[in-house]
Amino acid sequence: HAGAGLGHASGRGGIVSRIVAQFSCGAASAVATKLASAEHKDVLIVNAFVKQEHEDNRRFLSDCDNWFGQPVTQLRDEKYGADIIEVFSRVRFMKNRKGAPCTRILKRELLRKIERPGDVLVFGFTAEEEDRFDDFREKNPDRTAIAPLIEKGLGKEDCKAMVQRAGIKLPAMYLLGYNNANCIGCVKGGEGYFRAIRADFPEQFEALCKVQDDLGPG
């Protein structure tokens, strides 16, 4: 893979590039960040806070902060208050073919603002997600990215096991049976997912229903 290997961190003219790990409070990104921080003394570890994530994600971040041995820089959107409901209400849609506006605005664009030319981005794509990593690189030929989990053949369950072996309790959403530790009521979820959200988190489910009603069909 182009840009693969954490050891290749030199930019043009031998200038050492920044290693920037995007930590999302999930097990996969935690292990990818740990691998990067174990190999490099100075890793910029960044996390984009989103209001609708389970509050236990902050506990997980704190535990991982100690595990990484390097601090996590928490970023927070100001324009929309890091609130997905505010994003949906103001941009007037919840999801389309290109994905969800909350992910783009509250995470991707926020993280992009701190990037510098020559940064080496560390992503938590797992061995099952090689196609997603290939897609990212195809769409972003100007950005250098590595996926240490893919390089080492580590899947999602491997990452969960590694986190637990480190003595860190997995995020609450995993323990409740969800596949990811993202927002409660992620709009990219399917019918079965939302049945579970309705049962486990009725207030968050109703908030999403309300904004959907307000937006109307379309």
C-alpha positions in Angstrom: 0.0 0.0 0.0 1.2 3.5 -0.7 2.2 5.2 2.5 2.0 1.9 4.4 4.3 1.3 7.4 4.6 3.4 10.4 8.3 3.6 10.0 8.0 5.8 6.8 7.3 9.1 8.5 9.7 11.4 6.5 8.3 14.0 4.2 10.0 15.8 1.3 13.6 16.7 1.9 13.9 14.4 4.9 11.6 16.6 7.0 9.8 14.4 9.6 6.1 14.5 9.1 3.5 14.6 11.9 1.8 11.4 12.8 -1.9 12.2 13.4 -4.1 9.4 14.8 -7.8 9.9 14.6 -9.3 8.3 17.7 -13.1 7.8 17.6 -13.6 6.1 21.0 -14.0 2.7 19.3 -11.9 -0.4 19.9 -10.4 -0.4 16.4 -9.2 3.2 16.4 -7.9 2.7 20.0 -5.7 -0.2 18.9 -4.5 1.6 15.7 -3.6 4.6 17.9 -1.8 2.4 20.4 0.2 0.8 17.6 1.2 4.3 16.3 2.0 5.7 19.8 4.1 2.6 20.6 6.2 3.3 17.6 6.4 7.0 17.6 7.2 9.3 20.6 5.2 12.3 19.4 1.8 11.3 17.9 -1.0 13.9 17.7 -4.0 12.0 18.8 -7.3 13.7 18.0 -10.9 13.0 18.9 -14.0 14.8 17.7 -16.5 15.1 20.5 -20.2 14.6 19.5 -23.0 15.4 21.9 -25.1 12.3 21.1 -22.3 9.8 21.8 -22.8 7.7 25.0 -21.3 9.4 28.0 -19.2 6.3 28.7 -17.2 7.2 25.6 -15.5 9.9 27.7 -14.5 7.3 30.3 -13.1 5.1 27.5 -11.2 8.0 26.2 -9.7 8.7 29.6 -8.6 5.1 30.0 -7.1 5.0 26.6 -5.3 8.3 27.2 -3.4 6.5 29.9 -2.8 3.4 27.7 -1.5 5.4 24.8 1.0 7.2 27.1 0.3 10.3 25.0 -2.6 12.8 25.5 -5.7 12.8 23.4 -6.6 16.3 22.0 -10.4 16.7 22.1 -11.9 18.8 19.4 -15.4 20.2 19.6 -17.5 21.8 16.9 -18.7 25.3 17.9 -21.0 26.2 15.0 -23.5 23.4 15.7 -22.7 22.8 19.3 -21.3 19.3 18.4 -25.0 18.3 18.1 -26.3 16.1 15.3 -29.9 17.3 15.8 -28.7 20.9 15.3 -26.9 19.8 12.1 -30.0 18.0 10.7 -32.2 20.9 11.5 -30.0 23.5 9.8 -28.8 21.6 6.8 -32.3 20.2 6.3 -31.5 16.5 5.7 -30.3 13.5 7.7 -28.7 11.2 5.2 -28.2 10.9 1.4 -26.2 8.8 -1.0 -23.0 10.5 0.1 -23.6 9.7 3.8 -24.7 11.7 6.8 -24.0 15.4 7.2 -23.3 14.9 10.9 -20.2 12.8 10.2 -19.0 15.3 7.6 -19.5 18.4 9.6 -18.9 17.3 13.2 -16.0 14.9 12.5 -14.4 15.0 9.1 -14.4 18.8 8.5 -13.3 19.5 12.1 -10.4 17.0 11.9 -9.4 18.4 8.5 -9.0 21.9 10.0 -6.0 20.7 12.1 -4.3 18.9 9.3 -1.1 20.2 7.8 0.5 19.3 4.5 2.7 16.2 4.9 0.8 14.8 7.9 0.6 11.0 8.0 -2.9 10.1 9.1 -3.5 6.9 11.2 -6.9 5.3 10.6 -8.6 2.5 12.5 -9.8 0.6 9.4 -9.8 -3.1 10.3 -8.8 -6.1 8.2 -12.5 -6.4 7.1 -12.5 -2.8 5.9 -9.7 -2.8 3.3 -12.1 -1.6 0.6 -13.0 1.4 2.7 -9.4 2.3 3.1 -8.8 1.9 -0.6 -11.8 4.1 -1.3 -10.4 6.8 1.0 -7.0 6.8 -0.7 -8.6 6.9 -4.2 -10.7 9.9 -3.2 -7.8 11.7 -1.4 -4.6 11.2 -3.4 -3.1 14.3 -1.8 -3.2 12.9 1.7 -0.9 10.3 3.2 -2.8 7.7 5.3 -1.9 4.4 6.9 -4.0 1.6 8.4 -1.9 -0.4 10.9 -4.8 -2.8 11.6 -5.0 -3.8 7.9 -1.2 -4.1 7.7 -1.2 -6.5 10.7 -4.4 -8.4 9.7 -6.3 -7.3 12.8 -10.1 -7.5 12.7 -12.7 -5.8 14.9 -12.9 -8.7 17.4 -9.1 -8.8 17.6 -9.2 -5.2 18.6 -11.8 -5.7 21.3 -9.8 -8.5 22.8 -6.6 -6.4 22.8 -8.4 -3.5 24.6 -9.7 -5.9 27.2 -6.3 -7.6 27.6 -4.9 -4.1 28.4 -7.4 -4.0 31.3 -9.7 -1.4 29.7 -13.4 -1.9 29.8 -15.0 -1.7 26.4 -17.4 1.3 25.7 -20.9 0.8 27.0 -22.4 0.6 23.5 -20.4 -2.5 22.8 -21.4 -4.1 26.1 -25.1 -3.4 25.2 -24.6 -5.4 22.0 -24.0 -2.6 19.4 -21.3 -3.0 16.8 -20.0 0.6 17.2 -19.5 3.2 19.9 -20.7 6.0 17.7 -23.8 8.2 18.3 -26.8 6.8 20.1 -29.2 6.4 17.1 -26.7 6.7 14.3 -28.8 7.6 11.2 -26.7 5.1 9.1 -28.2 2.2 11.2 -30.8 -0.2 9.8 -34.2 -1.3 11.0 -33.0 -3.8 13.5 -30.6 -1.3 15.0 -33.3 1.3 15.5 -35.6 -1.2 17.1 -32.9 -1.8 19.7 -32.3 2.0 20.1 -36.0 2.5 20.6 -36.0 0.0 23.4 -32.7 1.0 25.0 -32.7 4.8 24.5 -36.3 6.0 24.0 -35.5 9.7 24.5 -32.8 9.7 21.8 -35.1 7.7 19.5 -37.9 10.2 19.9 -35.6 13.2 19.3 -34.6 11.7 16.0 -38.2 11.0 15.1 -39.1 14.6 15.9 -36.4 16.1 13.6 -37.4 13.6 10.9 -41.0 14.8 11.2 -39.9 18.4 11.1 -37.9 17.9 7.9 -40.8 16.1 6.2 -40.6 13.7 3.2 -37.7 14.1 0.8 
